[in-house]
Amino acid sequence: MSGRSEELSGRVALITGAASGIGRAAALRFAEAGAMVMCADIDSEGVKLTAELVAAEGGKAASLQLDVSDEVAVEKSLQQTIDSLGGFDILFNNAGVGAADFDLTLDVNLKGVFYGLQYGGQFLAKRGGGAIVSTASIAGLVGLVTPMELGEGAFAQPGGVAYIASKHAVVGMTKQFAIAYAPYGVRVNAVAPGYIETPMTEMIRDDSVIQAEFESLHPMGRLGRADEVANAAVFLASDRASFITGVTLPVDGGYTAR
Ligand SMILES: NC(=O)c1ccc[n+]([C@@H]2O[C@H](COP(=O)([O-])OP(=O)(O)OC[C@H]3O[C@@H](n4cnc5c(N)ncnc54)[C@H](O)[C@@H]3O)[C@@H](O)[C@H]2O)c1
């Protein structure tokens, strides 16, 4: 594998939402950094493929079908990770849905992350420490403006509001659990991506006028790539971030700097 940095050598990382987009890029990047990765997603075929992609690059991975909105299943997934890969040191709480149904969005994006923080944090604390990174969003830091073509106030519809609320909740839970787990050696942080080129933003990229509007919302003048978010997650999960906890790191080309 090219560019192995070994900053996560010997660690085991459980990554949710690993069948696609940011989660798949993270599985590859965490493995490149030396971690063994448990790829978890509600899409069982997609995560199998991610695990195969990791193995093809010389990394070690396993896959698990997991619905993060199922509290019991999330709790079980931690021991399943240990059973498969012999350890558990890092949780990347990344699974999420776009601005869909109100309740579904809260079930996956808010409760799903909550279960990961609660059970994952307790589990890591008992094991003597570790790191959790969750995927928030610029929608967890600011309200979103709506390009004209999408219709005025699209983000003020129920699905959009649930998305904004769920991602603000991720930022808040990150702070609270960071405080709770700090005495136990568990660091808790989040990444806040701007608009990233993944299947979630396909709609935006289908139309060049809309894409250009979204690009112009980022001072860097482009959308982000999944591996750019994955790099930030690896950093926050690694010992290089050893005194960083409770933060949400924007990975947004300056979107929230304006
Ligand atoms: N793409 C962006 O522009 C963007 C921006 C900010 C934040 N995010 C966040 O990044 C994360 C990853 O999104 P992405 O862009 O890679 O999207 P994606 O749609 O490519 O991937 C999301 C993955 O989550 C999985 N998933 C959905 N519901 C699940 C559930 N209940 N249990 C387990 N897995 C489930 C999907 O099957 C999919 O594989 C999400 O939390 C999303 O809100 C994305």
The ligand as a Gaussian input file, in Angstrom:
#p B3LYP/6-31G(d) Opt

LIG

0 1
 N      -21.656000      14.684000       1.535000
 C      -21.739000      15.837000       2.155000
 O      -21.774000      16.917000       1.530000
 C      -21.804000      15.895000       3.657000
 C      -21.653000      17.137000       4.285000
 C      -21.688000      17.210000       5.663000
 C      -21.881000      16.068000       6.414000
 N      -22.043000      14.874000       5.777000
 C      -22.240000      13.706000       6.636000
 O      -21.267000      12.748000       6.328000
 C      -21.734000      11.459000       6.682000
 C      -21.484000      10.506000       5.534000
 O      -22.227000      10.963000       4.412000
 P      -21.765000      10.730000       2.900000
 O      -21.705000      12.044000       2.251000
 O      -20.600000       9.823000       2.855000
 O      -23.098000      10.046000       2.337000
 P      -23.366000       8.625000       1.665000
 O      -24.820000       8.615000       1.398000
 O      -22.404000       8.400000       0.555000
 O      -23.018000       7.585000       2.845000
 C      -23.822000       7.436000       3.966000
 C      -23.760000       5.981000       4.399000
 O      -24.519000       5.839000       5.616000
 C      -25.248000       4.635000       5.510000
 N      -26.409000       4.651000       6.390000
 C      -27.565000       5.345000       6.239000
 N      -28.411000       5.051000       7.231000
 C      -27.775000       4.152000       8.036000
 C      -28.143000       3.480000       9.226000
 N      -29.350000       3.631000       9.776000
 N      -27.246000       2.638000       9.787000
 C      -26.041000       2.449000       9.220000
 N      -25.648000       3.044000       8.084000
 C      -26.507000       3.893000       7.508000
 C      -25.638000       4.531000       4.045000
 O      -26.015000       3.211000       3.697000
 C      -24.382000       5.023000       3.370000
 O      -23.492000       3.964000       3.091000
 C      -23.202000      11.639000       7.057000
 O      -23.316000      11.701000       8.473000
 C      -23.543000      12.977000       6.447000
 O      -24.620000      13.619000       7.114000
 C      -21.995000      14.760000       4.440000

